[in-house]
Amino acid sequence: MTTTRILFGIGYLGGRVAKLWKADGDHTIAFTRRDDPTEIMIEARVFTGQADVTRPETLTCLNDFTKLCGTPVEAMLFAVGFDRTAGPDIHAVYADGLQNVLAALPTSVSRVVYISTTGVYGPAGGEWVDEQTPPDPQREGGNASLAAEQVLRRHPIGRRSVILRLAGIYGPGRVPYLDKLRAGEPLAVPSAGWLNLIHVDDAARIVVAADQWAASQESDDGPHVFCVSDGVPAVRGDYYAEVARLIGAPPPTFCAPPADSPAAARAASDRRVSNEKMSRLLGVELQYPSYREGLAAILAEKQAS
């Protein structure tokens, strides 16, 4: 049976999710601020509508567009990214934006998958964190994501919904500092501390699995929270050493980032993210079970092209 879903955020992750749903024979209605289709929209063969999550008046079209597919819309994926050049602040996009969308959803929508971040957790001194760890965001993005989670918790649809707290997404085009490594230049990141990662293709498959899992749940005790990572945290120095090895560059050197930089803020978190609940309940076998397999595939493809 064909399932129809609404998608806000057809970008690096959302576009891959839409392609997986299309491969399963399902329909996706993707809403975007753009007035022209992107390459990923065309590849995923989605229905498209123009809307802005920060402007409620543009969301009144949701019911009209959902009639195009001929089947009731069952679910919504909110995977909106933040564009600093677009105007609204991150809280307006994440928390207020989700609230605006929830207010405009067709009544047939029974569940939401919200893409959050492990940035909702605070510094952990290198210890493990999981779904039971109290949030303590230290940065703007983590605060906005936690506020959006709370919006979903307060809404009736939250009881059948899923919150996915994603670790750092990497994949094609998302491996930083390649040019600096090739040139032998020092990287302005700490060599110590933990990186928690998930390959974008695995993340997309987990989103699909989480939506299917939520649809099968009979209880209304959500939203259900999952930490999404490959479960193999990497020491930063080891990660960049592996990148250097794969591209034939000299071993990396490091210098301290500016104290007020995003790199310094990320380093201060120093936590390891468990994926035990995700693995146990969603049952997705990762194509890239650690950064080593993921980097090897990404950089081999890049070299071949």
KADABEL-V522465 format. One line per field, one symbol per residue. ss: DSSP state (H for helix, E for strand, L for the rest). phi: phi as a letter, one per 30 degrees, with the letter a starting at -180 (. if undefined). Layout:
# KADABEL-V522465
ss=???
phi=???
This chain:
# KADABEL-V522465
ss=LLLEEEEELLLLLHHHHHHHHHHLLLEEEEEELLLLLLHHHHHHLLEEEELLLLLHHHHHHHHHHHHHHLLLEEEEEELLLLLLLLLLLHHHHHHHHHHHHHHHLLLLLLEEEEEEEHHHLLLLLLLEELLLLLLLLLLHHHHHHHHHHHHHHHLHHHHHLEEEEELEEELLLLLLLHHHHHHLLLELLLLLLEELEEEHHHHHHHHHHHHHHHHHLLLLLLLEEEEELLLLLEEHHHHHHHHHHHHLLLLLLELLLLLLLHHHHHHHHLLEELLHHHHHHHLLLLLLLLHHHHHHHHHHHHHHL
phi=.dccbcbcjcceceddddddddddiccbcccbddcbddedddddhcdbbcabddbeddcddedddddddibddcbbccbdcccdddkddddddddddddddedcdedddcabccdcbddddcebhiddbbdddddadcbeddddddddededdddedddccbcccddddbleibcdiddddddiddcdbddcicccbbdeddddddeddddddddddcdccdddcbdcadibecdeddddddedddcicdedcbbddeecdedddddddhbccdcddeddcciddddbdadddddeddddddddd
